[in-house]
Amino acid sequence: MLFAAARSGNLQALRDAVRGDAEVLLKLHSRGSVDTPLHLASMIGQVDFVREQRSAVEELCMKTDLDGKTALHSAVVGGKIDVIDVLFVHCSQAANLVTLLQETVLHLAVKHHQQQGLQFLIDQKLGLSVASLLNLGDREGNTIVHLATTNKQLQTVEYLVKQPNLNVNAENLYGLRALDITFAYAFNSKDVYIEEAIRLAGGCRSQTTTTTSQIRPYTRNTSIESTNLANEWWKELRSGIIVMASVFTTVTFQVALTPPGGVWQDWGSNTTTSNSSVVLAHQPGVPILYDLDREQFNKLRAPWNVPYIVLGPYLVLFNVLFIVVKFLSIESIMTKKSLTSSHLWRSYYLWLLILVLSLFTFAFNNIVYFLPVGRRPRAPRNAQSSSNSSSGNAHP
């Protein structure tokens, strides 16, 4: 009945269960119930329930459950600031206790993503004990900045590095600092911001050689979450590359197939000028500008008097350069790394894709643009037939 009252916050049910004897809560704990109603009420935030039994709270606030948590620890896990405030009035010394995993109240606040509770403890409640708790390690030597970095809590890291008593270069039992963790789990832009915040606070990597395999996840959920983040980041990057490659390929081929001024769509007829010169008929697929002024067209499309190089490949070259810059820019935005960062050079498939796309588009445009140059257009079929017949009549 007491647990039901603690869960619901029903003060009348609490009074009926206690019936004026507040010691019943103490008796319940002495009989082996390690998870007291006070723990439950503290975790779910039933502050009125906690206030109702002050005398019992003073006795039970230092009692621990199977995990070594006091009621204050339970309130921190649930992020119940009102309950934390009440419990500090009766037993502030509980904040100095650690759990079986050597976790402080600050460790629990970071571990359970209770940033508001963390700030409330540091700014208002812990007082002089903040200095020791900030740099206290858990069973594996991890301080709260280690934990916040692993959990990718950017706002928490930015808040912690502003604390004057924080040792941002504290090492855990594996010789790892917070900055080492950012390099091991650098999966997205948030990791880069965390790295930047730690560096600005004077953080640096440890002098000992460490590898990713040395960094043990603090919890199984943290490991799974980090793996999922990595997979999602690579999936998004691959999808972006495929989309951008498709767009630029389409645009490049469209430019190749539709040169300036367009191309002839039909067969033309031979014409004779006033000086008796014959203008050959045009043929489908030949650029119109080429037929109108071949000399100027070739000068425009074959600069430096190189007869086998035409405008198409130059356009493709600029397109390819634009693709490279675009992809590098996207990569830089996604990771907040500089363009010379080794992270970019590790994206080998990106460079392979650009190389294949460059060669293919260059070859394609050479074929499309080169064939019409230097080739005399043929007369239409009917003109050829009439020419053959007339020549046959003239020379029997």
C-alpha distance (Angstrom), angle and dihedral (degrees) to the residues before:
residue distance angle dihedral
M1 . . .
L2 3.80 . .
F3 3.81 91.2 .
A4 3.81 90.5 49.8
A5 3.79 89.9 51.0
A6 3.80 91.3 48.3
R7 3.79 91.5 48.9
S8 3.81 94.1 49.9
G9 3.79 98.6 32.7
N10 3.80 90.3 -126.4
L11 3.79 103.0 163.3
Q12 3.79 93.4 -174.6
A13 3.79 90.8 56.4
L14 3.79 88.2 49.6
R15 3.80 91.5 52.3
D16 3.80 91.4 47.7
A17 3.80 91.4 50.4
V18 3.77 94.4 46.6
R19 3.82 95.8 37.6
G20 3.73 93.5 -166.2
D21 3.77 94.5 -46.7
A22 3.78 107.7 106.5
E23 3.80 89.3 176.9
V24 3.80 88.8 78.0
L25 3.80 88.2 83.8
L26 3.78 90.3 54.8
K27 3.78 91.7 47.0
L28 3.80 89.9 51.8
H29 3.79 90.1 55.8
S30 3.79 93.6 45.2
R31 3.81 90.2 56.1
G32 3.75 91.2 64.9
S33 3.81 103.2 -88.8
V34 3.79 99.3 136.6
D35 3.81 94.6 176.5
T36 3.80 99.3 66.0
P37 3.81 126.8 -167.4
L38 3.79 85.9 -108.2
H39 3.81 90.5 61.5
L40 3.79 90.9 49.4
A41 3.80 94.5 45.7
S42 3.80 90.9 47.6
M43 3.79 93.7 50.8
I44 3.80 95.9 49.4
G45 3.81 93.7 40.4
Q46 3.80 104.0 -111.5
V47 3.79 93.5 158.0
D48 3.82 94.5 167.3
F49 3.80 89.9 56.0
V50 3.81 89.6 52.9
R51 3.80 92.6 48.1
E52 3.80 92.5 48.6
Q53 3.80 95.0 68.2
R54 3.78 105.7 41.7
S55 3.77 96.4 157.5
A56 3.80 92.1 50.5
V57 3.78 91.2 46.0
E58 3.78 91.3 55.6
E59 3.80 89.3 55.1
L60 3.81 99.2 38.7
C61 3.79 100.4 40.0
M62 3.80 91.2 86.0
K63 3.81 94.3 45.9
T64 3.79 115.7 107.2
D65 3.77 133.5 -148.9
L66 3.80 127.2 -136.4
D67 3.81 90.9 -73.2
G68 3.78 92.9 50.6
K69 3.80 93.9 -107.0
T70 3.78 123.0 143.7
A71 3.79 123.5 -151.8
L72 3.81 87.8 -93.4
H73 3.79 90.6 55.9
S74 3.81 89.3 50.1
A75 3.80 91.0 51.3
V76 3.81 90.4 50.4
V77 3.81 91.1 50.3
G78 3.80 89.4 53.7
G79 3.80 93.0 42.8
K80 3.81 91.9 -126.1
I81 3.79 102.4 159.8
D82 3.83 94.9 178.5
V83 3.79 91.0 55.9
I84 3.80 91.5 45.1
D85 3.78 89.0 54.0
V86 3.82 92.6 51.2
L87 3.80 94.3 45.7
F88 3.80 91.9 50.8
V89 3.78 88.7 58.0
H90 3.81 91.7 59.0
C91 3.80 103.5 32.0
S92 3.77 116.9 7.1
Q93 3.81 88.9 161.4
A94 3.81 89.3 74.7
A95 3.80 87.5 75.8
N96 3.80 89.2 71.0
L97 3.80 93.8 56.9
V98 3.79 121.1 97.9
T99 3.79 130.3 -150.2
L100 3.78 127.0 -117.8
L101 3.81 87.6 -85.9
Q102 3.82 89.5 53.8
E103 3.80 90.4 -109.9
T104 3.79 120.1 153.6
V105 3.79 125.9 -150.9
L106 3.81 87.0 -94.6
H107 3.80 91.5 54.4
L108 3.80 89.9 52.1
A109 3.80 92.6 48.2
V110 3.80 91.6 53.2
K111 3.80 94.3 40.0
H112 3.82 92.1 54.2
H113 3.83 94.5 40.7
Q114 3.80 94.6 -113.5
Q115 3.79 98.8 150.1
Q116 3.80 94.6 158.9
G117 3.78 90.8 52.8
L118 3.80 90.2 46.8
Q119 3.79 92.3 54.0
F120 3.81 91.2 45.3
L121 3.80 91.1 54.5
I122 3.79 95.8 45.5
D123 3.79 98.3 40.8
Q124 3.79 101.3 39.1
K125 3.78 115.7 10.9
L126 3.77 116.9 33.3
G127 3.78 97.6 55.9
L128 3.80 114.4 173.4
S129 3.79 93.1 -1.2
V130 3.80 90.1 69.6
A131 3.80 92.3 85.8
S132 3.79 93.8 59.9
L133 3.80 96.7 38.9
L134 3.81 93.7 50.1
N135 3.79 92.3 61.1
L136 3.79 99.3 32.5
G137 3.78 113.4 119.1
D138 3.78 128.2 -142.3
R139 3.80 125.4 -130.3
E140 3.81 90.5 -62.6
G141 3.79 94.1 41.9
N142 3.81 94.7 -104.7
T143 3.79 115.7 150.0
I144 3.78 121.9 -154.6
V145 3.80 91.1 -94.6
H146 3.83 88.9 56.9
L147 3.78 89.4 51.3
A148 3.81 95.4 45.4
T149 3.80 90.6 49.6
T150 3.80 93.1 50.4
N151 3.81 91.8 47.3
K152 3.83 89.3 49.2
Q153 3.80 93.0 -124.6
L154 3.78 99.0 163.0
Q155 3.81 97.3 177.4
T156 3.79 91.4 47.5
V157 3.81 92.1 50.7
E158 3.80 91.4 47.9
Y159 3.80 89.2 50.8
L160 3.80 95.3 46.3
V161 3.80 96.8 48.8
K162 3.80 88.5 58.9
Q163 3.80 91.1 61.9
P164 3.82 108.9 104.5
N165 3.80 94.0 -144.7
L166 3.80 96.9 50.7
N167 3.78 117.6 113.0
V168 3.79 100.0 -147.2
N169 3.82 90.9 -175.3
A170 3.80 96.3 54.7
E171 3.81 112.9 140.0
N172 3.78 126.8 -141.8
L173 3.79 126.0 -141.9
Y174 3.82 90.0 -78.1
G175 3.80 92.8 55.5
L176 3.80 92.5 -109.0
R177 3.76 126.4 142.2
A178 3.78 127.0 -158.7
L179 3.80 90.9 -99.9
D180 3.81 90.7 54.7
I181 3.80 88.7 57.9
T182 3.80 92.6 54.1
F183 3.82 89.7 57.0
A184 3.79 92.4 48.2
Y185 3.81 94.9 49.1
A186 3.82 101.5 31.5
F187 3.81 98.4 142.7
N188 3.80 105.2 136.7
S189 3.78 144.9 8.0
K190 3.80 93.1 -80.2
D191 3.81 90.0 66.0
V192 3.79 89.9 54.4
Y193 3.80 91.9 52.5
I194 3.80 89.5 49.5
E195 3.80 89.9 49.9
E196 3.80 90.3 50.5
A197 3.82 92.6 49.5
I198 3.81 91.8 50.7
R199 3.80 92.8 47.3
L200 3.80 92.2 50.0
A201 3.81 88.2 53.6
G202 3.81 90.4 55.6
G203 3.78 97.6 -93.8
C204 3.77 120.1 156.2
R205 3.77 137.6 171.5
S206 3.77 121.8 -90.5
Q207 3.78 119.3 -96.6
T208 3.78 93.3 -128.1
T209 3.79 119.8 87.3
T210 3.78 110.5 -105.3
T211 3.74 134.7 178.2
T212 3.75 134.0 -157.4
S213 3.79 91.2 -107.2
Q214 3.78 89.4 63.0
I215 3.79 91.9 61.5
R216 3.77 106.7 87.5
P217 3.79 117.7 -161.6
Y218 3.79 113.0 -111.1
T219 3.75 91.9 -136.3
R220 3.78 134.5 8.0
N221 3.79 90.3 -115.3
T222 3.80 90.9 55.3
S223 3.80 90.6 54.0
I224 3.79 92.5 49.5
E225 3.79 91.5 46.2
S226 3.81 92.0 51.5
T227 3.80 91.5 49.5
N228 3.79 91.7 49.5
L229 3.80 91.0 49.8
A230 3.80 90.9 52.2
N231 3.80 92.8 49.0
E232 3.80 92.5 47.6
W233 3.80 91.8 49.3
W234 3.81 93.5 51.9
K235 3.82 91.8 45.3
E236 3.79 91.6 52.3
L237 3.80 91.7 47.5
R238 3.81 93.1 49.8
S239 3.80 91.4 47.7
G240 3.79 91.2 49.9
I241 3.79 92.4 50.5
I242 3.80 92.4 50.1
V243 3.81 92.5 49.3
M244 3.81 94.1 47.1
A245 3.82 92.3 46.0
S246 3.80 90.7 51.7
V247 3.80 92.9 49.4
F248 3.80 95.4 48.6
T249 3.79 92.9 43.7
T250 3.79 90.6 53.3
V251 3.80 93.0 47.9
T252 3.80 93.1 46.6
F253 3.80 94.0 49.9
Q254 3.80 90.6 46.3
V255 3.81 89.7 56.3
A256 3.79 90.0 48.7
L257 3.79 94.2 50.7
T258 3.81 95.6 45.3
P259 3.84 110.3 45.6
P260 3.83 119.7 -173.2
G261 3.80 110.1 -67.6
G262 3.79 93.0 15.5
V263 3.80 129.2 -111.4
W264 3.79 134.5 -79.9
Q265 3.78 113.3 -88.5
D266 3.83 99.1 -166.7
W267 3.78 144.4 31.8
G268 3.78 115.9 -87.0
S269 3.83 132.6 -152.7
N270 3.79 129.2 -114.2
T271 3.78 113.6 -103.9
T272 3.81 132.4 -163.0
T273 3.80 121.0 -138.5
S274 3.82 127.6 -146.8
N275 3.80 91.8 -93.0
S276 3.80 89.7 55.7
S277 3.83 93.4 -107.3
V278 3.76 116.2 142.9
V279 3.79 120.1 -128.0
L280 3.77 108.1 -151.9
A281 3.75 119.1 -128.4
H282 3.77 120.8 -102.3
Q283 3.76 122.8 -118.7
P284 3.82 132.9 -146.4
G285 3.79 116.7 -84.1
V286 3.82 96.5 25.6
P287 3.84 114.9 121.8
I288 3.79 111.1 -105.0
L289 3.81 93.4 -138.0
Y290 3.79 88.8 55.2
D291 3.80 92.3 57.6
L292 3.80 94.1 44.1
D293 3.80 96.4 53.5
R294 3.77 113.4 -0.8
E295 3.77 96.0 176.4
Q296 3.79 94.9 54.0
F297 3.77 91.2 40.2
N298 3.79 91.8 55.1
K299 3.79 91.2 46.3
L300 3.76 89.9 53.0
R301 3.77 95.2 44.3
A302 3.78 98.4 36.4
P303 3.82 107.6 45.7
W304 3.80 122.3 -176.9
N305 3.83 87.7 29.4
V306 3.78 92.8 -83.2
P307 3.80 101.9 150.0
Y308 3.78 98.6 -161.9
I309 3.79 98.2 49.6
V310 3.76 116.6 80.9
L311 3.77 136.9 177.4
G312 3.80 96.7 -91.4
P313 3.82 97.2 70.6
Y314 3.79 90.6 46.8
L315 3.77 90.1 55.0
V316 3.78 90.1 48.0
L317 3.80 90.6 49.3
F318 3.77 91.1 55.2
N319 3.79 90.0 45.4
V320 3.79 91.2 52.3
L321 3.79 91.9 48.6
F322 3.77 88.5 50.3
I323 3.80 90.3 50.6
V324 3.80 90.7 52.7
V325 3.79 93.0 49.5
K326 3.77 90.9 45.2
F327 3.79 94.8 51.6
L328 3.79 92.4 45.4
S329 3.78 89.8 49.9
I330 3.79 92.0 50.3
E331 3.79 90.3 48.1
S332 3.79 91.0 49.0
I333 3.80 92.4 49.7
M334 3.80 92.9 47.8
T335 3.78 94.8 49.7
K336 3.82 102.1 24.2
K337 3.79 87.1 -133.1
S338 3.78 124.4 139.4
L339 3.80 117.8 -103.1
T340 3.80 90.4 -107.8
S341 3.78 94.2 52.8
S342 3.78 117.1 127.8
H343 3.79 87.5 -127.0
L344 3.81 89.1 72.7
W345 3.78 93.4 50.6
R346 3.79 90.3 52.4
S347 3.81 88.6 63.8
Y348 3.78 90.7 86.4
Y349 3.79 94.1 157.6
L350 3.80 88.8 59.5
W351 3.78 91.6 57.9
L352 3.79 91.3 43.8
L353 3.79 90.7 53.5
I354 3.80 92.0 49.3
L355 3.81 91.5 48.7
V356 3.80 93.8 50.7
L357 3.79 92.0 45.0
S358 3.81 91.5 48.5
L359 3.80 94.8 51.0
F360 3.77 93.9 44.4
T361 3.80 96.2 48.5
F362 3.81 92.1 43.7
A363 3.80 92.3 52.6
F364 3.79 93.0 44.3
N365 3.80 94.0 51.7
N366 3.79 91.9 46.7
I367 3.79 89.4 56.7
V368 3.79 94.4 45.8
Y369 3.81 96.5 45.4
F370 3.76 102.3 31.5
L371 3.79 100.7 55.5
P372 3.83 97.3 66.9
V373 3.81 94.1 48.5
G374 3.81 116.5 95.9
R375 3.81 93.5 3.4
R376 3.78 121.1 117.9
P377 3.79 111.0 -131.7
R378 3.75 115.9 -118.8
A379 3.74 124.0 -122.0
P380 3.78 116.9 -108.2
R381 3.75 117.9 -87.4
N382 3.80 95.0 -105.5
A383 3.81 90.8 50.8
Q384 3.79 90.6 50.7
S385 3.79 91.0 50.6
S386 3.79 93.8 50.1
S387 3.81 90.6 46.0
N388 3.77 91.4 52.3
S389 3.78 92.5 48.1
S390 3.79 93.1 48.6
S391 3.77 92.0 49.0
G392 3.74 88.9 49.2
N393 3.78 90.8 53.6
A394 3.79 92.4 47.7
H395 3.80 93.3 49.8
P396 3.76 109.7 34.2
